[in-house]
Structure formats: structure tokens, C-alpha cells
Amino acid sequence: MNTTKGMKVRICILAVVAILSLPVFGSGSSEYKEETIVTTVSNAARIIGALEAGKPGEYTIIVASDPNFERNDIYDGLAAISDSLENLPDSYRIHLDLSQVYTRSIMGDLFSNVDCLVSIILPSSLELINYGEKGGVLPNYGTILYNCKNLTYVYIPANFEGEIGSVQGSLNFRGSPNVKFGVASANQLYSTDETGSMLLSKDGTTLYAWPTVTGTISIPKNVTNVRSYFFADHPNITKIEIHKEVTSIGYLLGTNLIKIDVDKKNQTYSTDKKGKMLLSKDGVLLDCLSVSGNITIPDSVTSIGDGAFSGCSSLTSVSIPDSVTSIGYRAFSGCSSLTSVSIPDSVTSIGNPAFPGCSSLTAVIFEDSSSIWEDNRNHYTITVADPSENAENLINELGWGYIRYASSWEKQ
């Protein structure tokens, strides 16, 4: 049979089946409906829209490509399907099968905030998620399946090689806490555990998603890497237990974690006594949980890493020991309650900027100081040591603002 002709016949059959499968909404019936609807990309949005006028129920909607559809036609059709689903309340339970939609990519921003979506089978030819056209910011911008509170199952096809999590162009399960996974056995990047609860790398050593987990999480024994921002995307996790083989844990910024436990035999990480700070074995303070008030950094710390205290909005002051030699880029970003920081003379490097978004910060003081540097853009003052060649060199490295000597001003 001619392939094009066969395709047209098949689509015509699908269209007829779609019409025959439309739910019949009886005016007096209160019956909870269970229907299977077979349709095409071009007709699906209209059919889904018609459901709203009828009885709530459980619907399996199987969507296939239209013949001779161009890529933009498919994008537009999928966008219309997504919009129609967003309009349905969660008294409708939709199982969406897109396996017969032939597209290598889906536009980001689709199929998010859809309360009625219970399961979705992604297109069998899908490879990537495009960034999207609506604009906005993460965690949802340019992603799909974000904040689908009733979503319980996602099937990932063999060719999919896109990102996972709160990054542009990804499958994003943040706000979808009930999801389990199926992954085609031929997929070369992803796999699941036996229960389908975890989305893993093909070899099982990297953890990408585990939406159903709550409370304390023990990193599975086979997992040695946890993707970046994993914990920010899993707000129901409050404590992590890191076994001795873990070598990468990602960022802890923006999480609801209250404690970290690390196996003492781990060769990459350690913590402070309270389990609030994640440290590297060579003394870098990598991350700090959402601490408040006044804190003292342990003497074992030699460097405050990039973004280490980022987002700690209740932190008011910090004591830095003489063991610290460097402060990283945006180390105290967004610490809006931080009023002052004393920096020991041991510090020889400061990230530029180190204190953005610290709206309460009035002074960053170098020990034994008398000279002052004022940053016009961030409205805080740095006091430099007298006569401190070390501190003066740091200010010159930063390259913006002024150093004040006695009553005179000298622009850098």
C-alpha cells in the first residue's frame, strides 16, 4: 500500500473513531464517566473543550499526528491541547497518550499547571523540550509538566535526551509530588528503580528525580551523584543522609532542608556539628542550610564557596575564623537581614560581588581597620585594615567604589 495513502486512511479511521467516541452527555445522568477518545492533533483541543460541558469522569485521550502537518502546526496543536486541559477542573481525570504524535521536540511551558492531568505518555519520537515562548523565570519557564498536582505517571520514550528539573528545556516535576515513571528500555540516558519512583541515569548512579519522597531521604547505595538543584525541586525533603560513596550532591540553595548527615568515611563531604553546613573534605564551605541569627564558621573551613550562604535571609551576623583565606562569588547573596561582617586579615580573595542583595548590610569590616571603602551600587561600607596592603589589594581587585583615607576620597 502507498505509505501516504495508508496514513490518510488511518487518520480518517481515527477521526471517525473520535467522533463515535465522544462522550454522550445525558441531561439527567449523574454517572461518573469512563471514556476512551481517539483523535488527531488538530481536533483534540476542540474535543477536550467539549468535555467541560458534560459530566466529570476519567478519560483516556489518544492523540495522533495529522497527515502533512508541519512542525509549527504540531507545536500549535499541542499548545491548544495544553490550554484546553488547563481549563478543566480536577474533577476530570485525564490520561493523555501522545505516543503517536510525531515530533522531535515539544515547546516549553506546555502541560504545566494542569490539575486534571493524571498520566501522560510522551511522543515516541520526542528528543528535546524547547525553551518556550511565553517568557518568565524558572522554576517553570521553558519546562513542561510543572505543578501538575494530580499527575501520577509519566512515560519517557526511547529517544528522549532532554534535561530534567528546574532548568530551561526540561521535564520539570516540581509541584507534581505524586509522579512515578516509566522509561523505554532503549533510552540511553535514563532509567527507573524497580518501583518507578526514582528517575535515574541509565547506569543508575545519578539521581534526577524522586517526587514522592518526603521527610528524610537516604541517598540510595547505588547513587553517587545527585543532579544540581535536586533538593530545591523536592521541597518535601527535610533531611538528607549521604553515604560514603557519594561524590556530588548538587546545590542546596532554595531548599527546605533542616539537617545534613554525612558518613564519616565519605571522602568528598563532611558537615559541621549541627548538620547545617555542607563542607568539602579540603575545607571549602559549599552550602549552608537556611540558618538564622548569628553564626560562627568552624575553624576547619579554609574557604567560603560561591553562593555558600545565598538566600539565608534570616542570617544577621557571621563570624569568620582566621583559617579562611577566600570568600566566593555571591557568597552572601540575598542575606537581607545581614547587618555586618568582620573579615580576618587572612582573607586574600573576595568574589565580585560577594554581598549582592544584602539590603541591611551597613559594614564589612576588616580587622584592625581604619580606612573605609563604600560601594555606591550596593550601599554598604567596607572598612580596610590600617595600613593593610592585603585589604587594599582586595579593594583594588574588586575595581568599583571608593577608598576613603581620612577626609579625602580617591576613586579606584
Phi, psi and omega in degrees: 000140175302131186297315180296317179297319180296321179296318180295319178299316182298316180295322178299318178297317178300317180297318178297314179300321180300315180295317181292334185270355179303134180300142176263112186267097178288138186294330184253358186276138175250013184295135174284121190271147170231115186225150168246126182240127177249127186208185179246166181304318184290334184258345190298317183298319179296317181294317178296319178300326181290337180298328184297334180278353184250207184272141172300155180178191180250121187234130170260119183246113181258120186245133177239159178293149170278149176294141175065017176288134174276169183302315181295329177295319178294316177304312182296320180295317179293324177297320179293322176297314180300315180298318180296320178294323178299332183279347180274135177286170183282005169286346171263136178244111188252126171255113187254120180250107180254016187299333182263011174270117188267096178211143180274346182212156174238139179290133176301164182083355181269160175053038174240153183058037181254103185288336184274349186282121182257322177209156179213132171256115183287158180307137184296336180265002186295134177242320189220161169251123176282166189292331180103167187237352186283339184079170179130197183230163174290154023273352187255342185298128176074021179233169175234157177071020176284135172057046173258091195294338181254005180291127183242346184207135175227130177253125183256124187282175188296325187269357186291129180225019180283180182281165175234133174108193186278061173227151182298140180077051186217164162275121190237111185259014176295131183082005177238076195280000185249010189283136163240168192234149164235139180229132177304136183297337181277353179295131186269353182250324191238156175207179176230167170282181185296330182269351184078009182281328183250139171261120188237167169292167182304322181271000175080007185265345179245131179262120181259320183205147177206066192300329188278352185284143178222161176068233182275133176242126171262119181301125182305146187301328181281345185271126177247346181228137173242129187297158177301141177062016176305314186286330174294329180276356181233074188292349180275357176273128182245342181213141178237142176244118187255117182280176192291341184267354183290131181244345180211127186243358181076192182266148178255004178300136174074024182257172174256019180294142176242348180203147176236130172244133179235131175302131182298340179274357178295132184267359182249319189237159168209177177226169170284177185297328183273354181072028182256341183239134175261122184242153170274160181296336179266014169097011177273127174281107189273315185209152176228134177291174187292081182276163180222162177072218182261135178230154176242125180283135182299152179295343181285349183277129177253343182207139173264114189287169178304127175066019188302319181252015184303130177083004178279078190288346180259002178287126183254326176205157182221136178256122184254125183283166180294346180288341184279130179247346181211151176236126190280173178301127179055033183302325181243028182302131175074015175277078193289345178260356182291125184256327180204154178223132174257127185247124181290161182292350179289340183286124181243358181211132178229132179295153181240104000269161176255340188231036180292145178076013177267079191291342179261358186287124180248336182208135167245110193253125170275139184298148181055055190246160174215341181261154187233136173245128182246129179265111184295330186280322184254358171060043171227163185246136172249125176263128184250153187295156183237122342275114191254097175297323179300307182296320181297321177297322178298316181297318179297324178297322182294320168080010174216150183101202184223153166251131178256125174247114183054244184256002184257154177245137178231116179286140178274000000 
